[in-house]
Structures are given as structure tokens and as C-alpha cells.
Amino acid sequence: MRKHAWPSQVRSMEWAENTRNTAPDHRVERVTGRGPGRVTEARLTGTDQDVVRACLAGDADAYATLVERYGGRVYNIALRITGDADAANDCAQEAFIRAYRALHQYDPALPLGPWLYRITTNASLNHVRRWHAHEAPVDELPESPEEQDAGPEATALRREELGEVVAAMAELPAAYRAALTLRHMQQLSYQEVADALDIPLGTVKTHLHRARAALRVRLAARSKGRSA
């Protein structure tokens, strides 16, 4: 399995090349390269809003600043959701590409992080759903540190249980899946989940309560179906 260093090596990734001479809508796959010795105005001023404005003005170099600032968190969110380093790298790449394409929709009056985390969560959940649709075997699930120390029988049981949870989560409404993922996989606080999803704190708690209840029902039904 490939190892990726985020964000310190993000500029060396294949998709992170210079696209200074490419039209904005077609350069997103190569958005983070930088010419030798160039320091952008957005990097000097330091705010996310300045970086976004520079990107929208046609400065392809400026987007590298956002990748450097948020690359580690975006990758970690994707890794928590997908459970696989290669998949997380793909989802992080997709999230940054989607975000670049949607920069004109970003409201600079709001924090950039939660907006970017929502895009990352959606990209990662879509990956999990596609993985489940192809019915990947349980033995393709990544090993967790706990599994590495467990015996083969315990590992097999844990993977089966994880597969059941992933399958059951795929049946939940997207809003419930996102809340569960950020709270229990990414281990964000309730307020951080609310900020990431741009919804009230009370709505987060309601989503989580209903999501857990629905998940228990689905897991019980799956367990009953196996024993029937």
C-alpha cells in the first residue's frame, strides 16, 4: 500500500502540477504547482478569503496555499471514512478538485474549513457507497491497529461487523451518514460537526439520535436475516 505524506509532499503528487497557462475551468487537476521562487500575494496576506480571491482572479499558484493548510485534515477525514490510505488519497484529491471548481459558490463571509470538510465528506461517502455497490470482499477491508494484534478469528469477526456497519450506513439518508461519519469516525465534537455540515447544533444531535436508532434497526434486521 502506498504511503502519502500530507500536506508536506502534496506538491509532488502527480495531480499537483503547475497550470498557470490553463483556463480556470480546465486546470483543476493540476492546481497546486508553483514556479521556482514564486511567492503569491495570497500567501503573504495569509487569510483563506485572500487565497480564494486570488484563485478566482486567475492565480493558479494560490490554490497550493489552501492545499497546504487543509491537506492534512482533508486526508484524515477521507481516511477515517474510507479506512484505506489509497482511497483516502483519491478522495482528498477529488475533494480539492471539486472545491476548486466550486470556489465561485463559496461565501467568503463564512469559514472555509467547514465548507471544504463537507465536500470531503461527500466525496468519501460516495466512495464508500461505490465500494459497497461492488460488494468488495470483507478480506479487502484495511487492517486497523487492533486487528494487527488480534488472532485470525477475531480479525475475521471484526471485519464482518465492519462490513455490516458500512452496508447499513449506506442505507441511511446522506445527512445522517455525514453526521455519523464526522462524529464517530472523525471523532469531531458536536459543535465541530455542526460547523462542518453548516447546520445548527440541535440538528446535529437530532440527526445523530435518529441515525443511531436507524442503524440499530438495520443491523438487527441484518443479524436476524443471517440467523433465519
C-alpha positions in Angstrom: 0.0 0.0 0.0 1.3 3.4 -1.0 2.3 5.9 1.7 1.4 9.5 1.3 2.7 12.5 3.3 0.1 15.2 3.7 0.5 18.1 3.3 4.3 18.5 3.2 4.6 16.4 0.0 1.4 17.4 -1.6 3.1 19.5 -4.3 5.0 16.4 -5.5 1.8 14.4 -6.2 1.1 13.7 -9.9 -2.1 15.8 -9.9 -0.4 18.8 -8.3 1.4 20.4 -11.3 1.6 24.0 -12.5 -1.3 25.1 -14.7 -0.6 28.8 -14.9 -1.3 28.9 -18.6 -4.5 26.8 -18.5 -8.1 28.1 -18.4 -9.5 28.1 -14.9 -12.2 25.5 -15.5 -9.8 23.1 -17.0 -6.8 23.4 -14.7 -8.2 21.9 -11.6 -6.4 18.6 -11.9 -3.1 20.4 -11.8 -3.7 23.2 -9.4 -1.0 23.2 -6.8 2.3 23.5 -8.5 4.5 26.6 -8.1 7.1 28.2 -10.3 10.6 28.4 -8.9 10.9 31.0 -6.2 7.4 32.4 -6.7 5.6 33.6 -3.6 2.0 34.6 -4.2 0.2 37.7 -2.8 -2.4 35.4 -1.2 0.3 33.5 0.6 1.7 36.7 2.1 -1.6 38.1 3.3 -2.5 34.8 4.9 -6.3 34.6 5.0 -8.3 31.9 3.3 -10.5 34.6 1.8 -7.5 36.3 0.2 -6.4 32.9 -1.3 -9.9 32.3 -2.7 -10.0 35.8 -4.3 -6.6 35.2 -5.8 -7.7 31.9 -7.3 -10.8 33.4 -8.7 -8.7 36.2 -10.2 -6.7 33.6 -12.1 -3.7 32.9 -9.9 -3.3 29.1 -10.2 -0.4 29.2 -7.7 -2.5 30.5 -4.9 -4.5 27.3 -4.6 -1.4 25.5 -3.3 -1.7 27.5 -0.1 -5.2 26.0 0.6 -3.9 22.5 -0.1 -1.0 23.1 2.3 -3.3 24.4 5.0 -6.1 21.9 4.8 -4.4 18.9 3.1 -3.7 17.0 6.3 -7.2 17.5 7.7 -8.9 16.6 4.4 -6.8 13.5 4.1 -7.6 12.4 7.6 -11.3 12.8 7.2 -11.2 10.8 4.0 -9.1 8.1 5.7 -11.5 7.9 8.7 -14.4 7.4 6.3 -12.8 5.0 3.7 -10.4 3.2 6.1 -7.9 2.9 3.3 -4.8 5.1 2.5 -5.1 4.8 -1.2 -8.8 5.5 -1.3 -8.3 8.4 1.1 -5.7 9.9 -1.2 -8.1 9.6 -4.1 -11.0 11.1 -2.2 -8.8 14.0 -0.9 -7.7 14.7 -4.5 -11.3 14.6 -5.6 -12.4 16.9 -2.8 -9.8 19.5 -3.7 -10.7 19.3 -7.3 -14.4 19.7 -6.5 -13.7 22.6 -4.2 -11.6 24.4 -6.8 -14.4 24.1 -9.4 -16.9 25.4 -6.8 -14.9 28.3 -5.4 -17.2 30.8 -7.0 -20.0 29.3 -4.8 -18.1 29.8 -1.6 -19.3 32.5 0.7 -16.2 34.4 1.9 -18.2 35.6 4.9 -18.1 32.1 6.3 -15.1 29.9 7.4 -13.6 27.9 4.5 -12.8 24.8 6.6 -16.4 23.6 7.2 -17.2 24.2 3.5 -14.2 22.1 2.4 -14.9 19.4 5.0 -18.5 19.0 3.7 -17.1 18.4 0.2 -14.6 15.9 1.6 -17.2 14.1 3.5 -19.5 13.8 0.4 -16.6 12.6 -1.8 -15.6 10.0 0.8 -19.2 8.8 1.4 -19.7 8.4 -2.3 -16.5 6.3 -2.5 -17.8 4.0 0.3 -21.2 3.7 -1.4 -19.5 2.8 -4.7 -17.3 0.3 -2.9 -20.3 -1.3 -1.3 -22.2 -1.4 -4.6 -19.3 -3.5 -6.0 -19.6 -5.8 -2.9 -15.9 -5.7 -2.1 -15.0 -8.9 -0.1 -14.5 -8.5 3.6 -10.9 -9.5 3.3 -10.2 -6.4 1.3 -11.1 -4.1 4.2 -8.0 -2.4 5.6 -6.5 -3.7 8.8 -6.8 -1.5 11.9 -4.1 -1.4 14.5 -6.3 -3.5 16.8 -6.7 -6.2 14.1 -2.9 -6.4 13.6 -2.6 -7.7 17.2 -5.7 -9.9 17.1 -5.9 -13.5 16.0 -7.4 -14.6 12.6 -10.8 -15.5 14.1 -11.2 -12.1 15.9 -10.0 -10.2 12.9 -12.5 -12.0 10.6 -15.3 -11.3 13.0 -14.3 -7.6 13.3 -14.2 -7.3 9.5 -17.6 -8.9 9.1 -19.0 -6.5 11.7 -17.4 -3.5 10.0 -18.8 -4.6 6.6 -22.3 -4.8 8.2 -22.0 -1.3 9.6 -20.7 0.1 6.3 -23.6 -1.6 4.4 -26.2 -0.4 7.0 -24.8 3.2 6.9 -25.1 3.2 3.1 -28.9 2.8 3.6 -29.2 5.9 5.8 -30.0 9.4 4.5 -27.0 11.3 3.4 -27.4 13.8 6.3 -27.4 11.0 8.8 -24.3 9.3 7.2 -22.4 12.6 7.3 -23.1 13.3 10.9 -22.2 9.7 12.0 -19.0 9.8 10.0 -17.8 13.1 11.4 -18.8 12.3 15.0 -17.8 8.7 15.3 -15.2 8.1 12.6 -13.5 11.5 12.5 -14.2 12.0 16.3 -15.2 15.6 15.9 -17.1 17.3 18.7 -20.8 18.0 18.3 -20.0 21.7 17.6 -17.3 20.8 15.1 -19.8 18.5 13.3 -22.3 21.4 13.2 -19.7 23.7 11.8 -18.5 21.2 9.2 -22.0 20.5 8.0 -23.2 24.1 8.4 -26.3 23.1 10.4 -27.4 24.0 13.9 -26.1 22.1 16.9 -29.5 20.9 17.8 -30.0 19.5 14.3 -26.7 17.6 14.6 -27.9 16.0 17.8 -31.2 15.1 16.2 -29.5 13.6 13.2 -27.2 11.5 15.3 -30.0 10.3 17.6 -32.1 9.2 14.6 -29.1 7.9 12.7 -28.1 5.6 15.6 -31.7 4.4 16.1 -32.0 3.7 12.4 -28.6 2.0 12.3 -29.5 -0.3 15.2 -32.7 -1.3 13.4 -30.9 -2.1 10.2 -28.1 -4.0 11.9 -30.7 -6.0 13.9 -32.6 -6.8 10.7 -29.4 -8.0 9.0 -28.5 -10.1 12.0 -31.9 -11.7 12.1 -31.8 -12.3 8.3 -28.5 -14.2 8.7 -29.9 -16.4 11.5 -33.2 -17.2 9.8 
